[in-house]
Amino acid sequence: MLKRTICEHLTNLNELRTAREHICEECVKTGDSWVHLRTCQTCGVTLCCDDSPNKHAMKHFHASGHPVIASAEPGERWLWCYVDEQMASY
């Protein structure tokens, strides 16, 4: 059985950023809706997930290079690294 190493983007996190508000800041500006929310672990912005029509969290990663998001959904405790396509629970 292979043991997978957690990527450096995930292991280098010093604190967990949580959603300031449970809204997609970009969808609110355009009057759009979202499915789930994700919080960037670099800057703290909360945006919509890849299942949402606008995929703002993914767009934020491509524009900023900020690699890690956390689910902002109640009861979900996981992180995702876009760069290494790796998930970790906390």
ChimeraX attribute file (.defattr): number of C-alpha atoms within 10 A of each C-alpha:
attribute: neighborCount
match mode: 1-to-1
recipient: residues
	/A:1	3
	/A:2	4
	/A:3	5
	/A:4	7
	/A:5	8
	/A:6	13
	/A:7	15
	/A:8	10
	/A:9	17
	/A:10	19
	/A:11	10
	/A:12	8
	/A:13	12
	/A:14	8
	/A:15	8
	/A:16	14
	/A:17	18
	/A:18	19
	/A:19	19
	/A:20	11
	/A:21	10
	/A:22	16
	/A:23	19
	/A:24	24
	/A:25	14
	/A:26	19
	/A:27	18
	/A:28	12
	/A:29	8
	/A:30	8
	/A:31	7
	/A:32	12
	/A:33	15
	/A:34	20
	/A:35	13
	/A:36	18
	/A:37	25
	/A:38	28
	/A:39	27
	/A:40	25
	/A:41	24
	/A:42	16
	/A:43	11
	/A:44	16
	/A:45	21
	/A:46	28
	/A:47	31
	/A:48	28
	/A:49	23
	/A:50	17
	/A:51	11
	/A:52	17
	/A:53	13
	/A:54	18
	/A:55	19
	/A:56	22
	/A:57	25
	/A:58	20
	/A:59	15
	/A:60	17
	/A:61	17
	/A:62	13
	/A:63	9
	/A:64	11
	/A:65	13
	/A:66	19
	/A:67	20
	/A:68	24
	/A:69	31
	/A:70	26
	/A:71	22
	/A:72	26
	/A:73	15
	/A:74	8
	/A:75	7
	/A:76	11
	/A:77	12
	/A:78	14
	/A:79	22
	/A:80	21
	/A:81	21
	/A:82	17
	/A:83	14
	/A:84	14
	/A:85	10
	/A:86	16
	/A:87	16
	/A:88	14
	/A:89	9
	/A:90	8
